[in-house]
């Protein structure tokens, strides 16, 4: 089991004194909180004011407070559960505080970022030039600069259906919505099927973008325990009974951040529970193409009437395209179209046209396969250089999960890595509970070339052979 949820809190009407803290307001609030914790004016376990309440008292926007709390969470000072509030971490006096990027003692050009999960560049000038030349020669090219229906042009939706079929999710084009990437697909799905206050279930360690989206939509997240085969069925069913959730969000392929691939039997069992309780499934399959020829159907195929399945060509072709495809149940198009209209009106037709060309002529699959081959090579590098620690990931995943040895903690290791010029992601930024497992995520495909990855992994291997610096406390 990955996650446990235990927490004891005290209450406060904390209000920071921002005098003397320079810079943007959100950083000043985070710095003031750090100072108050350091000088014991705010105790571990303290519940902080709501975003709206603190914004009113300080005369700033709610967005400013949201950014401040996010920064404080990144530093390891606070944690939050949607529906319960935001708290100073109980172990904050023993935790290292994550510094701002400007504080990392790394000279310019030496920092290697393994914290962002995007593919190594594969689309080149010739591919893009050829695509644009073909598009420019077509009659009516200027119509790609017009407004169109929110769910996408018919040709683009048909290309989306073809691409989803390649991911083992056969669907008709009239059930496909073209979105501005995977994050927007998730926004459209959850925005259409939830209302403020609804409960959405997810893995106890989940994609951080879901947490930000939950704040935006004002939905409540509840983390589910996991094992080596995926979300535990019993935990899912108990949550369905006790919480009456509206939806279940999951990343069943190359789970972010642990790298787990849900077993086929586990997918079937989870779909059966979802059907039993009428819980809608929002399946994020942006990494599914990395499975290659393996026969592992998406979880949503076992309950298509509940499935809201999406992927993004940003991960498989090129990040800058910002094109995603969302497949929805039959007869539900109007509600989703309204969410797309409210969030971005429509995906950009020009980039959707490029994606459609690449889907149709096979370039997309060629790019996806090139990404998969590169990911395999980088996974092998990680296993060779980090041979002394436990890695959890599939052989073709973009990322890997390190189970840290004692006495390292996720935030302590991430801080030391940053101070030595490597950016990684500690378990705390993924956790929906306050007792995150002792691990960190490395994004192996983020560096532009393997030499940079080799350097970053070598630095991490050196850190793992050291003991934590006892001076990295915040008090």
C-alpha positions as CSV (number, residue, x, y, z in Angstrom):
1,X,0.0,0.0,0.0
2,X,1.4,3.4,-1.0
3,X,-0.7,5.9,1.1
4,X,-2.0,6.4,4.6
5,X,-4.1,9.4,5.7
6,X,-3.5,10.6,9.3
7,X,-3.5,14.2,10.5
8,X,-4.1,16.2,13.7
9,X,-4.5,20.0,13.4
10,X,-4.9,23.1,15.4
11,X,-6.7,26.2,14.3
12,X,-5.5,29.8,13.7
13,X,-6.4,33.1,12.1
14,X,-2.9,33.5,10.7
15,X,-2.4,36.7,8.8
16,X,1.2,37.5,7.5
17,X,2.9,40.7,8.1
18,X,4.3,41.4,4.6
19,X,6.4,44.4,5.6
20,X,10.1,43.7,4.8
21,X,9.3,41.0,2.2
22,X,10.2,42.3,-1.3
23,X,9.2,40.9,-4.6
24,X,5.8,39.6,-6.0
25,X,3.0,39.4,-3.4
26,X,2.7,35.7,-3.7
27,X,6.4,35.2,-2.9
28,X,6.1,37.7,0.0
29,X,3.3,35.6,1.5
30,X,5.2,32.4,1.2
31,X,8.3,34.1,2.7
32,X,6.3,35.5,5.6
33,X,4.9,32.1,6.3
34,X,8.3,30.5,6.3
35,X,9.5,33.2,8.7
36,X,6.6,32.7,11.0
37,X,7.2,29.0,11.1
38,X,10.9,29.5,11.7
39,X,10.2,31.8,14.7
40,X,7.5,29.5,16.0
41,X,4.7,32.0,15.5
42,X,2.8,29.3,13.6
43,X,2.9,25.8,14.9
44,X,3.1,22.5,13.0
45,X,-0.4,21.2,12.2
46,X,-1.9,24.7,12.0
47,X,-4.8,25.1,9.6
48,X,-4.3,28.2,7.5
49,X,-7.0,30.5,6.3
50,X,-8.9,29.7,3.1
51,X,-7.6,31.3,-0.1
52,X,-10.6,33.6,-0.3
53,X,-10.4,34.7,3.3
54,X,-6.7,35.5,3.3
55,X,-7.1,37.3,0.0
56,X,-9.8,39.5,1.5
57,X,-7.7,40.3,4.6
58,X,-4.6,41.1,2.6
59,X,-6.3,43.0,-0.2
60,X,-4.9,40.7,-2.9
61,X,-6.6,38.4,-5.5
62,X,-7.5,34.8,-4.7
63,X,-5.1,33.8,-7.5
64,X,-2.2,35.5,-5.6
65,X,-3.0,33.5,-2.5
66,X,-3.3,30.3,-4.5
67,X,0.2,30.9,-6.0
68,X,1.5,31.7,-2.5
69,X,0.2,28.4,-1.1
70,X,1.5,26.5,-4.0
71,X,5.0,28.0,-3.5
72,X,4.8,27.2,0.2
73,X,3.8,23.6,-0.6
74,X,6.7,23.3,-3.1
75,X,9.1,24.4,-0.3
76,X,7.7,21.6,1.9
77,X,6.0,23.9,4.4
78,X,2.4,23.1,4.0
79,X,0.0,20.5,2.6
80,X,-3.7,20.4,1.7
81,X,-6.6,18.2,1.1
82,X,-9.5,19.5,-1.0
83,X,-12.5,19.8,1.3
84,X,-10.5,19.9,4.6
85,X,-8.2,22.9,4.2
86,X,-4.5,23.8,4.1
87,X,-2.2,23.0,7.0
88,X,1.4,23.6,8.1
89,X,3.0,20.2,7.9
90,X,3.3,18.4,11.2
91,X,7.0,17.5,10.6
92,X,7.8,21.0,9.2
93,X,10.6,21.6,11.7
94,X,12.4,18.5,10.5
95,X,11.9,19.1,6.8
96,X,14.3,20.9,4.5
97,X,12.7,23.9,2.8
98,X,12.9,23.8,-1.0
99,X,14.6,27.0,-2.2
100,X,13.6,29.2,-5.0
101,X,15.3,28.5,-8.3
102,X,17.3,31.7,-7.8
103,X,18.8,30.4,-4.6
104,X,20.2,27.2,-6.1
105,X,24.0,27.3,-5.9
106,X,24.4,26.3,-9.5
107,X,26.1,28.4,-12.2
108,X,24.2,29.3,-15.3
109,X,24.2,26.4,-17.8
110,X,24.9,23.7,-15.3
111,X,21.3,23.1,-14.1
112,X,19.7,19.9,-15.6
113,X,16.0,19.7,-15.1
114,X,14.5,16.2,-14.6
115,X,11.3,17.5,-13.1
116,X,9.2,18.2,-16.2
117,X,7.8,15.2,-18.1
118,X,8.1,16.0,-21.8
119,X,9.6,14.1,-24.7
120,X,13.0,14.6,-26.1
121,X,12.7,16.6,-29.4
122,X,12.1,14.3,-32.4
123,X,10.1,16.4,-34.9
124,X,12.6,18.3,-37.0
125,X,12.6,21.3,-39.3
126,X,12.0,19.2,-42.4
127,X,8.9,17.4,-41.0
128,X,7.3,20.7,-40.0
129,X,8.3,22.5,-43.2
130,X,6.8,19.6,-45.3
131,X,3.6,19.6,-43.3
132,X,3.2,23.4,-43.6
133,X,4.0,23.4,-47.3
134,X,1.3,20.7,-48.0
135,X,-1.2,22.6,-45.9
136,X,-0.5,25.9,-47.6
137,X,-1.1,24.4,-51.0
138,X,-4.7,23.3,-50.1
139,X,-7.7,25.4,-51.3
140,X,-9.3,27.4,-48.6
141,X,-6.3,27.4,-46.3
142,X,-7.5,30.7,-44.8
143,X,-10.4,28.9,-43.2
144,X,-8.0,27.5,-40.6
145,X,-7.9,31.0,-39.2
146,X,-11.6,31.3,-38.7
147,X,-13.8,30.3,-35.8
148,X,-15.1,26.8,-36.0
149,X,-17.3,24.5,-33.9
150,X,-16.0,24.1,-30.4
151,X,-15.4,20.3,-30.7
152,X,-13.2,20.6,-33.8
153,X,-13.4,20.3,-37.6
154,X,-14.8,16.9,-38.9
155,X,-11.4,16.0,-40.4
156,X,-9.6,16.7,-37.2
157,X,-12.1,14.7,-35.2
158,X,-11.7,11.8,-37.6
159,X,-8.0,11.9,-37.2
160,X,-8.5,11.9,-33.4
161,X,-10.6,8.8,-33.7
162,X,-7.9,7.1,-35.8
163,X,-5.3,8.0,-33.2
164,X,-7.3,6.8,-30.3
165,X,-7.9,3.5,-32.2
166,X,-4.1,3.2,-32.4
167,X,-4.1,3.4,-28.6
168,X,-6.6,0.4,-28.5
169,X,-9.6,2.6,-27.9
170,X,-11.8,2.3,-31.0
171,X,-14.3,5.1,-31.2
172,X,-16.4,6.9,-33.8
173,X,-15.4,10.4,-34.8
174,X,-18.7,11.8,-33.5
175,X,-17.6,10.9,-30.0
176,X,-14.2,12.7,-30.3
177,X,-13.5,16.2,-29.2
178,X,-10.3,18.0,-30.3
179,X,-8.8,19.8,-27.3
180,X,-5.8,22.1,-26.7
181,X,-3.7,19.3,-25.2
182,X,-4.1,16.8,-22.4
183,X,-4.6,19.2,-19.6
184,X,-7.4,20.9,-21.5
185,X,-9.0,17.5,-22.2
186,X,-9.0,16.7,-18.5
187,X,-10.5,20.2,-17.8
188,X,-13.2,19.5,-20.4
189,X,-14.0,16.1,-19.0
190,X,-14.2,17.0,-15.3
191,X,-15.7,20.4,-16.1
192,X,-18.6,18.7,-17.9
193,X,-19.3,15.9,-15.4
194,X,-18.8,17.5,-12.0
195,X,-20.2,20.4,-10.0
196,X,-18.5,22.3,-7.1
197,X,-18.4,20.1,-4.1
198,X,-18.4,16.8,-5.9
199,X,-15.9,14.1,-4.9
200,X,-13.5,12.8,-7.5
201,X,-11.4,9.8,-6.7
202,X,-7.8,9.4,-7.9
203,X,-4.6,7.5,-7.1
204,X,-3.2,8.6,-3.7
205,X,-0.1,9.8,-5.7
206,X,-1.5,11.7,-8.7
207,X,-0.6,14.1,-11.5
208,X,-0.2,17.6,-9.8
209,X,-2.2,19.2,-12.6
210,X,-5.3,17.4,-11.3
211,X,-4.8,19.0,-7.9
212,X,-4.6,22.5,-9.5
213,X,-7.7,21.7,-11.6
214,X,-9.6,20.5,-8.5
215,X,-9.0,23.9,-6.9
216,X,-10.2,25.7,-10.0
217,X,-13.4,23.6,-10.3
218,X,-13.9,23.4,-6.5
219,X,-14.2,19.7,-6.5
220,X,-12.9,17.5,-3.7
221,X,-10.2,14.9,-4.3
222,X,-9.8,11.7,-2.4
223,X,-6.7,9.5,-2.8
224,X,-7.0,5.7,-3.1
225,X,-4.4,3.3,-1.9
226,X,-2.3,1.5,-4.6
227,X,-0.3,-1.7,-4.9
228,X,1.9,-3.1,-7.7
229,X,-1.1,-3.7,-10.0
230,X,-2.7,-0.3,-9.6
231,X,-5.5,1.2,-7.5
232,X,-6.7,-1.3,-4.9
233,X,-10.2,-2.5,-5.7
234,X,-11.4,-2.7,-2.1
235,X,-10.2,0.9,-1.5
236,X,-12.1,2.0,-4.6
237,X,-15.3,0.3,-3.6
238,X,-15.2,1.6,0.0
239,X,-14.8,5.1,-1.3
240,X,-17.7,4.6,-3.6
241,X,-19.9,3.5,-0.7
242,X,-18.8,6.1,1.7
243,X,-18.2,9.2,-0.4
244,X,-20.6,8.8,-3.4
245,X,-18.0,10.1,-5.9
246,X,-18.9,11.6,-9.2
247,X,-15.8,10.4,-11.0
248,X,-12.6,8.3,-10.9
249,X,-9.5,9.9,-12.5
250,X,-6.6,7.5,-13.3
251,X,-3.4,7.1,-15.2
252,X,-3.4,3.3,-15.9
253,X,-0.4,3.3,-18.3
254,X,3.0,4.5,-17.0
255,X,1.3,5.9,-13.9
256,X,2.5,9.4,-13.0
257,X,4.6,9.4,-10.9
258,X,5.2,5.7,-9.9
259,X,5.5,4.2,-13.4
260,X,3.1,1.4,-12.6
261,X,1.0,-0.2,-15.4
262,X,-2.3,-1.4,-14.1
263,X,-2.8,-5.1,-14.7
264,X,-5.6,-6.2,-17.1
265,X,-7.4,-8.0,-14.3
266,X,-7.2,-4.9,-12.1
267,X,-8.6,-2.7,-14.9
268,X,-11.6,-5.1,-15.3
269,X,-12.2,-5.2,-11.6
270,X,-12.1,-1.4,-11.3
271,X,-14.4,-1.0,-14.3
272,X,-16.9,-3.4,-12.7
273,X,-16.9,-1.4,-9.4
274,X,-17.4,1.9,-11.4
275,X,-20.4,0.3,-13.2
276,X,-21.8,-1.0,-9.9
277,X,-21.9,2.5,-8.4
278,X,-22.3,4.6,-11.5
279,X,-19.0,6.4,-11.2
280,X,-17.7,8.0,-14.3
281,X,-14.2,7.2,-15.4
282,X,-11.8,9.9,-16.6
283,X,-8.8,8.1,-18.0
284,X,-5.6,10.0,-18.7
285,X,-3.7,7.9,-21.3
286,X,-1.1,10.4,-22.5
287,X,1.6,7.7,-22.1
288,X,-0.3,4.8,-23.6
289,X,1.6,4.9,-26.9
290,X,4.7,3.9,-25.1
291,X,3.3,0.4,-24.6
292,X,4.2,-0.3,-28.3
293,X,2.6,-3.6,-29.5
294,X,1.6,-4.8,-26.0
295,X,-2.1,-5.8,-25.8
296,X,-3.3,-3.9,-22.8
297,X,-6.6,-2.2,-23.5
298,X,-7.5,1.0,-21.7
299,X,-9.5,0.7,-18.5
300,X,-12.4,2.6,-20.1
301,X,-12.9,-0.2,-22.7
302,X,-14.4,-2.3,-20.0
303,X,-17.1,0.4,-19.2
304,X,-17.3,2.6,-22.3
305,X,-20.7,4.1,-21.2
306,X,-18.8,5.6,-18.2
307,X,-15.5,6.2,-19.9
308,X,-14.0,9.7,-20.7
309,X,-10.8,8.7,-22.3
310,X,-8.1,11.1,-23.6
311,X,-4.6,11.4,-24.9
312,X,-2.4,14.1,-26.2
313,X,-0.1,14.3,-29.2
314,X,2.0,16.7,-27.2
315,X,3.6,13.7,-25.5
316,X,3.7,11.4,-28.6
317,X,4.6,13.8,-31.4
318,X,5.6,17.3,-30.3
319,X,4.7,19.4,-27.1
320,X,4.2,22.6,-29.0
321,X,1.3,21.2,-31.1
322,X,-1.0,21.4,-28.0
323,X,-3.5,19.0,-29.5
324,X,-5.4,16.4,-27.5
325,X,-8.3,14.0,-28.3
326,X,-11.1,13.3,-25.8
327,X,-13.5,10.4,-26.4
328,X,-16.8,10.8,-24.5
329,X,-19.9,8.5,-24.2
330,X,-22.6,8.6,-26.9
331,X,-25.1,11.4,-26.7
332,X,-23.1,13.6,-24.4
333,X,-21.5,16.1,-26.9
334,X,-23.4,19.3,-26.1
335,X,-22.3,19.5,-22.4
336,X,-18.7,19.0,-23.3
337,X,-18.9,21.5,-26.2
338,X,-20.0,24.2,-23.7
339,X,-17.0,23.5,-21.5
340,X,-14.6,23.8,-24.4
341,X,-16.3,27.0,-25.5
342,X,-16.0,28.4,-21.9
343,X,-12.3,27.5,-21.5
344,X,-10.7,28.1,-24.9
345,X,-13.5,28.3,-27.5
346,X,-11.8,25.7,-29.7
347,X,-8.4,24.0,-30.2
348,X,-6.3,25.9,-32.7
349,X,-7.3,24.6,-36.2
350,X,-3.8,25.1,-37.7
351,X,-2.0,22.9,-35.2
352,X,-4.9,20.4,-35.3
353,X,-4.4,20.3,-39.1
354,X,-0.7,19.5,-38.7
355,X,-1.6,16.7,-36.2
356,X,-4.3,15.3,-38.5
357,X,-1.8,15.2,-41.4
358,X,0.7,13.4,-39.2
359,X,-1.9,10.9,-38.0
360,X,-3.1,10.2,-41.6
361,X,0.3,9.8,-43.3
362,X,2.0,7.8,-40.5
363,X,4.4,10.5,-39.3
364,X,2.7,10.6,-35.9
365,X,3.3,6.9,-35.3
366,X,6.9,7.2,-36.5
367,X,7.5,10.0,-34.1
368,X,5.8,8.1,-31.3
369,X,7.9,5.0,-32.0
370,X,11.1,7.2,-32.0
371,X,10.1,8.6,-28.6
372,X,9.5,5.0,-27.3
373,X,12.9,3.8,-28.5
374,X,14.6,6.8,-26.9
375,X,12.8,6.2,-23.6
376,X,14.0,2.6,-23.6
377,X,17.6,3.7,-24.1
378,X,17.3,6.3,-21.3
379,X,15.6,3.8,-18.9
380,X,18.6,1.5,-19.4
381,X,21.0,4.4,-18.6
382,X,19.1,5.0,-15.4
383,X,19.3,1.3,-14.4
384,X,23.0,1.2,-15.1
385,X,24.0,4.4,-13.3
386,X,21.5,4.1,-10.4
387,X,22.0,0.4,-9.9
388,X,22.3,0.6,-6.1
389,X,18.7,1.9,-5.6
390,X,15.2,0.5,-6.3
391,X,13.7,2.0,-9.5
392,X,10.0,1.6,-10.3
393,X,9.2,2.1,-14.0
394,X,8.4,0.4,-17.2
395,X,11.2,-0.2,-19.7
396,X,9.7,2.4,-22.1
397,X,8.4,5.0,-19.7
398,X,9.4,8.7,-19.9
399,X,9.9,8.7,-16.1
400,X,11.1,6.5,-13.3
401,X,10.4,6.4,-9.6
402,X,13.2,6.1,-7.0
403,X,12.4,4.4,-3.7
404,X,14.8,6.3,-1.5
405,X,17.0,4.6,1.1
406,X,17.1,5.7,4.7
407,X,17.8,8.3,6.0
408,X,16.9,10.3,2.9
409,X,13.5,12.0,2.7
410,X,11.9,13.1,-0.6
411,X,12.2,16.8,0.1
412,X,15.7,16.5,1.5
413,X,16.9,14.5,-1.5
414,X,15.2,16.9,-3.9
415,X,16.8,19.9,-2.2
416,X,20.3,18.3,-2.3
417,X,19.8,17.5,-5.9
418,X,18.8,21.0,-6.7
419,X,21.8,22.4,-4.9
420,X,24.0,20.2,-7.1
421,X,22.2,21.3,-10.3
422,X,19.5,18.6,-10.9
423,X,15.8,19.3,-10.7
424,X,13.6,16.4,-9.6
425,X,10.1,16.0,-8.1
426,X,9.6,14.8,-4.5
427,X,6.7,12.5,-3.6
428,X,5.0,15.4,-1.6
429,X,4.0,17.3,-4.8
430,X,2.0,14.2,-6.0
431,X,0.5,13.1,-2.7
432,X,-3.2,13.5,-1.9
433,X,-2.5,12.5,1.7
434,X,-0.1,13.9,4.3
435,X,2.1,10.8,4.6
436,X,3.7,10.6,1.2
437,X,6.0,7.6,0.4
438,X,9.7,8.0,0.5
439,X,10.3,8.5,-3.2
440,X,11.1,10.9,-6.0
441,X,10.3,11.1,-9.7
442,X,12.9,11.5,-12.4
443,X,11.9,12.6,-15.9
444,X,14.5,10.9,-18.1
445,X,13.5,12.3,-21.5
446,X,13.5,16.0,-20.5
447,X,17.2,16.6,-21.2
448,X,17.9,17.4,-24.9
449,X,20.6,14.8,-25.2
450,X,21.9,11.7,-23.4
451,X,25.1,13.3,-22.3
452,X,23.1,15.7,-20.1
453,X,21.1,12.9,-18.7
454,X,24.2,10.9,-17.9
455,X,25.6,13.9,-16.0
456,X,22.4,14.4,-14.0
457,X,22.1,10.7,-13.1
458,X,25.7,10.6,-12.1
459,X,25.2,13.5,-9.7
460,X,22.2,11.7,-8.2
461,X,24.1,8.5,-7.8
462,X,26.8,10.5,-5.9
463,X,24.1,12.0,-3.6
464,X,22.6,8.6,-2.9
465,X,26.0,7.5,-1.6
466,X,26.2,10.4,0.8
467,X,24.2,11.1,4.0
468,X,21.8,14.0,4.2
469,X,23.2,17.3,5.3
470,X,21.9,17.9,8.8
471,X,22.0,21.7,8.2
472,X,19.1,21.6,5.8
473,X,16.4,22.3,8.3
474,X,14.5,25.5,8.3
475,X,15.1,26.2,12.0
